[in-house]
Amino acid sequence: MRIDHREKLACTSCEGEFVRAPVGDKVVSGGRLGTRLVSTLLVDKYDDGLPLHRQKQRFERMGLSLPISTLADQVTWASDLLRPLWRLAVLEVLAAKVMHLDGTGLPVLDRDAPGGKRLGALWGYVGDKNVAAYLYASTGKKCGQKPGELGPEDMLANCTGFTVADASGLFDASFRRDDLIECGCNMYGRRYFAKALDAGDARAALPLAAYKKLYKIEAKIRDLGDDARRDIRQAESKPVWDEICAWCDTYKPHEPPSSKLGEAIRYLTNHRVALGRFLEDGAIPIDNGIVERLHVRAALTRKNFLFAGSDAGGERAAIVYTILGCCRLSSVNPVDYLADVLPRLARRVRLRDLSSLMPARWAAARAATTAQEPPAPQT
């Protein structure tokens, strides 16, 4: 909570008008809450998984009584202010050389659905390392079912180049295009063999050991350029990958498809081209881990607040997840970022200046400003 004390000034020698200091920055004109408190509401709800009613209880213990409706209004207004940055993030993801794609569910209240709830979807996208975007859809289908919705097929229709995704059938039609190249996720491939080992099949230890070698190489070349990464993969990773594929080809004719090991072998052999794409270009990652790790926050918060109240609430969640995801990828403190950017957006920002407010560029500009400041005098 913030109270603004606004100074009034007047000239005692004439009859000039009183002047009054302007109102401080707030998310909405006339709002009671300061921008840092509103920023904390968003981060606590969508990054730390603290629903608004728990935040209300926490404020009450501090001696501050805030109705749930007030907190919900602030979240609504703040997410609406962030909408231009969300749209920009979507455009930047589509323009990336390599785009990551993965989805997760989001239950939504719906009085017309059985049980009063239905399952919506949050589709997560990551572009060039420090830009993420989430899109909400009212169903898990490949195309949006309501006006303004974009499913994964709708997004991929606007994308060219490399796309890293799992082997879902939702993407099959999109990957038939020559200008859209499917790159598989070896986390999924490895996961199937891990399930076979957990089920007691010791033979799965061999491909798992080979995957361990591949990821050890990836850790070694993580900070290298694309060309150097590709050369080392060709020299060191390709022989290991060829061994995995040869092992699967040997066991496939003799392993029942219904067994855990048979399922793992079938997944790798059916998708070996996409799974092996990382060997061809150093810019292509070995897996889709970067977007799956972002889903951890969505899963954590979903577990706590259980559902979105409406499709509009699901879209607002996607907007905030987008901004917080960009902050996480750029190692930016989200509360500091939002407390600075929200009042700027409330004052309106020119379209050409919007790009400078993306978390990575915001952090770079702030670091440059701090570096130019003279050191504080020593006492």
Buried (B, 14 or more C-beta within 10 A) or exposed (E): EEEEEEEEEEEEEEEEEEEEEEEEBBBBEEBEBBBBBBBBBBBBBBBEBBBBEBBBEEBEEEEEEBEEEBBBBBBBBBBBBBBBBBBBBBEBBBBBEBBBBBBBEBBBBBEEEEEEBBBBBBBBBBBBBBBBBBBBBBBBBBBBEEEEBBBBBBBBBEBBBBBBBBBEEBBEEBBEEEEBBBBBBBBBBBBBBBBBBEEEBEBBEBBBEBBEBBBEBBEEBEEEEEEEBBBBBEEBBBEBBEBBBEBBEEBBEEBEEEBBBBBBBBBBBEBBEBBBBBBBBBBBBBBBBBBBEBBEBBBEBBEEBEBBEBBEBBBBBBBBBBBBBBBBBBEBEBBBBBBBBBBBBBEEBEEEEBEEBBBBEBBEEBEEEEEEEEEEEEE
